[in-house]
Amino acid sequence: MARRIKRTEHDNHDRWMISYADFVTLLFAFFVVMYGISSVNEEKYKTFSNSLNTAFAKPSIAATGGIVATQQDPVLKSLVDKRTARLGEQQRKIQEQMKILAIGLKEVMAPLIEQRTVSISQTKRGVVVDISANVLFGTGEATLQPGMLNVLRQVAAVLQKEESPIEVEGHSDDVPIATAQFPSNWELSSARASSVVRMLIDSGVPAKHLSVVGLASNQPLVPNDSPENRARNRRVLITIMSPNVERGTGIEE
């Protein structure tokens, strides 16, 4: 009989590459996670961290009853706590910055605030300056009243120091308008907001920070059921956006 040739076994010297590839994959996933959490806001991060806590929780058996409990990973908890504290400090600084801005605007618009034709408030979106259209424009017009030019220049002096986006909204009442210049309240509200923006730009506010929105009568402050309420709904809003709010929305980044 022919002798069977014994096959020689060779050692696989490349097996280390499998472990190395697994390590590189895990390292890549780690940096992806770190990059992702570096650009989220506090609320999104809390949701993310809660998911991680659940995924990486260590199971343990309770002393009685055999009930399964979870123990949070101390390293992960430390990372989450540090990130949350850092975001909280950042949010506090933003709120303080917006508060200082609101104080500056109130100082230059104090007479109009006393006359109740201007109100300034601080919201989640930022600082909102609500100006009655009755002091800005004549009836059915979009040309700024001469008496308001100096006030808006002072407002611009405050705003030109800001880097945040600024949205200017025009609002009207529900009384229809149909003129050659303004076929509807859409054109009127947009033109009024544009007039304010042009004045701010001429007074030194960078144009790249500004945007115009005409909303006609679609977002009334109060019901349009009386002359007084319609007057309140005719207004221009100047919103200096908070740094952690995406432009054009009310959503935090």
GUNU-268401 format. One record per residue (C-alpha): residue number from 0; residue in three letters; x, y, z. Coordinates in steps of 0.25 Angstrom, whole numbers, plus 5000, padded with zeros to 4 digits. Last residue first. Example, Ala and Ser with C-alpha at 12.3 -4.5 7.8 and 13.67 -1.06 7.14 Angstrom:
atom k->1	r->SER	u->5055	v->4996	w->5029
atom k->0	r->ALA	u->5049	v->4982	w->5031
***
This chain:
atom k->252	r->GLU	u->4884	v->5291	w->5077
atom k->251	r->GLU	u->4872	v->5296	w->5084
atom k->250	r->ILE	u->4859	v->5297	w->5076
atom k->249	r->GLY	u->4851	v->5310	w->5074
atom k->248	r->THR	u->4854	v->5310	w->5059
atom k->247	r->GLY	u->4860	v->5319	w->5049
atom k->246	r->ARG	u->4874	v->5319	w->5054
atom k->245	r->GLU	u->4877	v->5308	w->5063
atom k->244	r->VAL	u->4877	v->5312	w->5078
atom k->243	r->ASN	u->4889	v->5310	w->5087
atom k->242	r->PRO	u->4894	v->5324	w->5084
atom k->241	r->SER	u->4881	v->5330	w->5088
atom k->240	r->MET	u->4875	v->5338	w->5077
atom k->239	r->ILE	u->4873	v->5353	w->5077
atom k->238	r->THR	u->4858	v->5354	w->5074
atom k->237	r->ILE	u->4853	v->5367	w->5068
atom k->236	r->LEU	u->4838	v->5367	w->5067
atom k->235	r->VAL	u->4830	v->5377	w->5060
atom k->234	r->ARG	u->4815	v->5380	w->5063
atom k->233	r->ARG	u->4801	v->5381	w->5059
atom k->232	r->ASN	u->4795	v->5371	w->5068
atom k->231	r->ARG	u->4793	v->5381	w->5079
atom k->230	r->ALA	u->4786	v->5390	w->5070
atom k->229	r->ARG	u->4776	v->5379	w->5066
atom k->228	r->ASN	u->4774	v->5377	w->5081
atom k->227	r->GLU	u->4770	v->5391	w->5084
atom k->226	r->PRO	u->4761	v->5392	w->5071
atom k->225	r->SER	u->4754	v->5380	w->5076
atom k->224	r->ASP	u->4752	v->5365	w->5073
atom k->223	r->ASN	u->4765	v->5362	w->5067
atom k->222	r->PRO	u->4769	v->5352	w->5078
atom k->221	r->VAL	u->4782	v->5354	w->5085
atom k->220	r->LEU	u->4796	v->5353	w->5081
atom k->219	r->PRO	u->4792	v->5349	w->5067
atom k->218	r->GLN	u->4801	v->5339	w->5059
atom k->217	r->ASN	u->4795	v->5338	w->5045
atom k->216	r->SER	u->4792	v->5353	w->5043
atom k->215	r->ALA	u->4803	v->5356	w->5033
atom k->214	r->LEU	u->4815	v->5347	w->5036
atom k->213	r->GLY	u->4826	v->5354	w->5029
atom k->212	r->VAL	u->4840	v->5349	w->5033
atom k->211	r->VAL	u->4853	v->5356	w->5031
atom k->210	r->SER	u->4867	v->5352	w->5035
atom k->209	r->LEU	u->4879	v->5359	w->5041
atom k->208	r->HIS	u->4893	v->5354	w->5045
atom k->207	r->LYS	u->4899	v->5354	w->5031
atom k->206	r->ALA	u->4895	v->5369	w->5030
atom k->205	r->PRO	u->4904	v->5373	w->5041
atom k->204	r->VAL	u->4898	v->5384	w->5050
atom k->203	r->GLY	u->4904	v->5397	w->5047
atom k->202	r->SER	u->4893	v->5408	w->5047
atom k->201	r->ASP	u->4890	v->5405	w->5032
atom k->200	r->ILE	u->4888	v->5391	w->5035
atom k->199	r->LEU	u->4879	v->5394	w->5047
atom k->198	r->MET	u->4871	v->5403	w->5038
atom k->197	r->ARG	u->4870	v->5393	w->5026
atom k->196	r->VAL	u->4865	v->5383	w->5036
atom k->195	r->VAL	u->4854	v->5392	w->5042
atom k->194	r->SER	u->4849	v->5395	w->5028
atom k->193	r->SER	u->4850	v->5380	w->5024
atom k->192	r->ALA	u->4841	v->5376	w->5036
atom k->191	r->ARG	u->4831	v->5387	w->5031
atom k->190	r->ALA	u->4832	v->5382	w->5016
atom k->189	r->SER	u->4829	v->5367	w->5021
atom k->188	r->SER	u->4817	v->5371	w->5029
atom k->187	r->LEU	u->4811	v->5380	w->5017
atom k->186	r->GLU	u->4814	v->5369	w->5007
atom k->185	r->TRP	u->4807	v->5358	w->5015
atom k->184	r->ASN	u->4796	v->5368	w->5019
atom k->183	r->SER	u->4791	v->5368	w->5005
atom k->182	r->PRO	u->4793	v->5375	w->4991
atom k->181	r->PHE	u->4803	v->5385	w->4997
atom k->180	r->GLN	u->4808	v->5395	w->4988
atom k->179	r->ALA	u->4796	v->5396	w->4979
atom k->178	r->THR	u->4787	v->5395	w->4991
atom k->177	r->ALA	u->4779	v->5384	w->4996
atom k->176	r->ILE	u->4778	v->5383	w->5011
atom k->175	r->PRO	u->4770	v->5373	w->5019
atom k->174	r->VAL	u->4768	v->5375	w->5034
atom k->173	r->ASP	u->4773	v->5363	w->5041
atom k->172	r->ASP	u->4784	v->5370	w->5049
atom k->171	r->SER	u->4798	v->5371	w->5045
atom k->170	r->HIS	u->4811	v->5365	w->5049
atom k->169	r->GLY	u->4826	v->5367	w->5044
atom k->168	r->GLU	u->4837	v->5359	w->5049
atom k->167	r->VAL	u->4852	v->5363	w->5050
atom k->166	r->GLU	u->4861	v->5351	w->5054
atom k->165	r->ILE	u->4875	v->5354	w->5059
atom k->164	r->PRO	u->4886	v->5343	w->5059
atom k->163	r->SER	u->4896	v->5344	w->5070
atom k->162	r->GLU	u->4910	v->5351	w->5069
atom k->161	r->GLU	u->4905	v->5363	w->5077
atom k->160	r->LYS	u->4913	v->5377	w->5078
atom k->159	r->GLN	u->4904	v->5382	w->5066
atom k->158	r->LEU	u->4892	v->5380	w->5075
atom k->157	r->VAL	u->4894	v->5391	w->5085
atom k->156	r->ALA	u->4898	v->5402	w->5075
atom k->155	r->ALA	u->4886	v->5397	w->5067
atom k->154	r->VAL	u->4876	v->5399	w->5078
atom k->153	r->GLN	u->4882	v->5413	w->5079
atom k->152	r->ARG	u->4880	v->5415	w->5064
atom k->151	r->LEU	u->4866	v->5409	w->5066
atom k->150	r->VAL	u->4863	v->5420	w->5076
atom k->149	r->ASN	u->4868	v->5431	w->5067
atom k->148	r->LEU	u->4860	v->5427	w->5055
atom k->147	r->MET	u->4847	v->5426	w->5063
atom k->146	r->GLY	u->4843	v->5440	w->5062
atom k->145	r->PRO	u->4844	v->5440	w->5047
atom k->144	r->GLN	u->4833	v->5430	w->5046
atom k->143	r->LEU	u->4838	v->5418	w->5038
atom k->142	r->THR	u->4832	v->5415	w->5024
atom k->141	r->ALA	u->4824	v->5403	w->5023
atom k->140	r->GLU	u->4810	v->5409	w->5022
atom k->139	r->GLY	u->4796	v->5404	w->5024
atom k->138	r->THR	u->4794	v->5414	w->5035
atom k->137	r->GLY	u->4807	v->5421	w->5039
atom k->136	r->PHE	u->4819	v->5413	w->5044
atom k->135	r->LEU	u->4828	v->5411	w->5056
atom k->134	r->VAL	u->4819	v->5416	w->5067
atom k->133	r->ASN	u->4807	v->5409	w->5063
atom k->132	r->ALA	u->4815	v->5397	w->5059
atom k->131	r->SER	u->4816	v->5394	w->5074
atom k->130	r->ILE	u->4830	v->5389	w->5077
atom k->129	r->ASP	u->4833	v->5375	w->5083
atom k->128	r->VAL	u->4848	v->5373	w->5086
atom k->127	r->VAL	u->4850	v->5358	w->5089
atom k->126	r->VAL	u->4863	v->5353	w->5096
atom k->125	r->GLY	u->4866	v->5339	w->5093
atom k->124	r->ARG	u->4859	v->5326	w->5088
atom k->123	r->LYS	u->4857	v->5321	w->5102
atom k->122	r->THR	u->4851	v->5334	w->5106
atom k->121	r->GLN	u->4855	v->5348	w->5111
atom k->120	r->SER	u->4846	v->5359	w->5110
atom k->119	r->ILE	u->4845	v->5374	w->5105
atom k->118	r->SER	u->4833	v->5382	w->5103
atom k->117	r->VAL	u->4830	v->5394	w->5095
atom k->116	r->THR	u->4818	v->5403	w->5093
atom k->115	r->ARG	u->4815	v->5402	w->5107
atom k->114	r->GLN	u->4818	v->5417	w->5109
atom k->113	r->GLU	u->4828	v->5414	w->5120
atom k->112	r->ILE	u->4834	v->5404	w->5111
atom k->111	r->LEU	u->4835	v->5415	w->5100
atom k->110	r->PRO	u->4843	v->5424	w->5110
atom k->109	r->ALA	u->4852	v->5412	w->5114
atom k->108	r->MET	u->4856	v->5408	w->5100
atom k->107	r->VAL	u->4871	v->5411	w->5102
atom k->106	r->GLU	u->4872	v->5405	w->5116
atom k->105	r->LYS	u->4863	v->5393	w->5113
atom k->104	r->LEU	u->4872	v->5389	w->5101
atom k->103	r->GLY	u->4884	v->5389	w->5111
atom k->102	r->ILE	u->4877	v->5381	w->5121
atom k->101	r->ALA	u->4873	v->5371	w->5111
atom k->100	r->LEU	u->4887	v->5369	w->5106
atom k->99	r->ILE	u->4892	v->5367	w->5120
atom k->98	r->LYS	u->4881	v->5356	w->5122
atom k->97	r->MET	u->4885	v->5349	w->5109
atom k->96	r->GLN	u->4900	v->5348	w->5114
atom k->95	r->GLU	u->4895	v->5343	w->5128
atom k->94	r->GLN	u->4887	v->5333	w->5121
atom k->93	r->ILE	u->4898	v->5329	w->5112
atom k->92	r->LYS	u->4908	v->5328	w->5124
atom k->91	r->ARG	u->4898	v->5319	w->5131
atom k->90	r->GLN	u->4896	v->5310	w->5119
atom k->89	r->GLN	u->4912	v->5308	w->5118
atom k->88	r->GLU	u->4912	v->5304	w->5133
atom k->87	r->GLY	u->4901	v->5294	w->5132
atom k->86	r->LEU	u->4908	v->5288	w->5119
atom k->85	r->ARG	u->4921	v->5286	w->5127
atom k->84	r->ALA	u->4913	v->5280	w->5139
atom k->83	r->THR	u->4906	v->5271	w->5130
atom k->82	r->ARG	u->4919	v->5267	w->5123
atom k->81	r->LYS	u->4926	v->5264	w->5137
atom k->80	r->ASP	u->4914	v->5256	w->5142
atom k->79	r->VAL	u->4914	v->5248	w->5129
atom k->78	r->LEU	u->4929	v->5245	w->5130
atom k->77	r->SER	u->4928	v->5241	w->5144
atom k->76	r->LYS	u->4916	v->5232	w->5142
atom k->75	r->LEU	u->4923	v->5225	w->5131
atom k->74	r->VAL	u->4935	v->5222	w->5140
atom k->73	r->PRO	u->4926	v->5218	w->5152
atom k->72	r->ASP	u->4918	v->5208	w->5143
atom k->71	r->GLN	u->4904	v->5208	w->5149
atom k->70	r->GLN	u->4899	v->5196	w->5157
atom k->69	r->THR	u->4887	v->5189	w->5153
atom k->68	r->ALA	u->4877	v->5180	w->5160
atom k->67	r->VAL	u->4872	v->5166	w->5158
atom k->66	r->ILE	u->4863	v->5161	w->5169
atom k->65	r->GLY	u->4867	v->5148	w->5175
atom k->64	r->GLY	u->4857	v->5150	w->5186
atom k->63	r->THR	u->4868	v->5155	w->5196
atom k->62	r->ALA	u->4882	v->5159	w->5195
atom k->61	r->ALA	u->4880	v->5165	w->5181
atom k->60	r->ILE	u->4886	v->5159	w->5169
atom k->59	r->SER	u->4895	v->5168	w->5161
atom k->58	r->PRO	u->4895	v->5173	w->5147
atom k->57	r->LYS	u->4905	v->5184	w->5142
atom k->56	r->ALA	u->4899	v->5196	w->5135
atom k->55	r->PHE	u->4906	v->5198	w->5121
atom k->54	r->ALA	u->4893	v->5199	w->5113
atom k->53	r->THR	u->4884	v->5206	w->5123
atom k->52	r->ASN	u->4895	v->5216	w->5126
atom k->51	r->LEU	u->4897	v->5218	w->5111
atom k->50	r->SER	u->4883	v->5221	w->5109
atom k->49	r->ASN	u->4882	v->5230	w->5120
atom k->48	r->SER	u->4895	v->5237	w->5115
atom k->47	r->PHE	u->4888	v->5239	w->5101
atom k->46	r->THR	u->4875	v->5245	w->5107
atom k->45	r->LYS	u->4883	v->5254	w->5116
atom k->44	r->TYR	u->4892	v->5258	w->5104
atom k->43	r->LYS	u->4880	v->5262	w->5096
atom k->42	r->GLU	u->4875	v->5271	w->5108
atom k->41	r->GLU	u->4888	v->5277	w->5110
atom k->40	r->ASN	u->4891	v->5281	w->5096
atom k->39	r->VAL	u->4899	v->5273	w->5086
atom k->38	r->SER	u->4912	v->5276	w->5079
atom k->37	r->SER	u->4923	v->5268	w->5087
atom k->36	r->ILE	u->4913	v->5256	w->5090
atom k->35	r->GLY	u->4915	v->5252	w->5075
atom k->34	r->TYR	u->4930	v->5254	w->5075
atom k->33	r->MET	u->4931	v->5245	w->5087
atom k->32	r->VAL	u->4922	v->5235	w->5081
atom k->31	r->VAL	u->4930	v->5234	w->5068
atom k->30	r->PHE	u->4943	v->5234	w->5076
atom k->29	r->PHE	u->4938	v->5222	w->5084
atom k->28	r->ALA	u->4933	v->5215	w->5071
atom k->27	r->PHE	u->4947	v->5216	w->5065
atom k->26	r->LEU	u->4954	v->5211	w->5077
atom k->25	r->LEU	u->4945	v->5199	w->5077
atom k->24	r->THR	u->4948	v->5196	w->5063
atom k->23	r->VAL	u->4963	v->5198	w->5065
atom k->22	r->PHE	u->4962	v->5188	w->5076
atom k->21	r->ASP	u->4954	v->5178	w->5068
atom k->20	r->ALA	u->4964	v->5179	w->5057
atom k->19	r->TYR	u->4976	v->5177	w->5066
atom k->18	r->SER	u->4969	v->5164	w->5072
atom k->17	r->ILE	u->4967	v->5159	w->5058
atom k->16	r->MET	u->4981	v->5164	w->5054
atom k->15	r->TRP	u->4988	v->5155	w->5065
atom k->14	r->ARG	u->4984	v->5143	w->5057
atom k->13	r->ASP	u->4994	v->5146	w->5046
atom k->12	r->HIS	u->5005	v->5136	w->5050
atom k->11	r->ASN	u->4996	v->5124	w->5047
atom k->10	r->ASP	u->5004	v->5112	w->5050
atom k->9	r->HIS	u->5006	v->5102	w->5039
atom k->8	r->GLU	u->5002	v->5088	w->5040
atom k->7	r->THR	u->5009	v->5078	w->5031
atom k->6	r->ARG	u->5000	v->5068	w->5024
atom k->5	r->LYS	u->5005	v->5054	w->5026
atom k->4	r->ILE	u->5007	v->5046	w->5013
atom k->3	r->ARG	u->4999	v->5033	w->5013
atom k->2	r->ARG	u->5008	v->5022	w->5010
atom k->1	r->ALA	u->5004	v->5014	w->4997
atom k->0	r->MET	u->5000	v->5000	w->5000
***
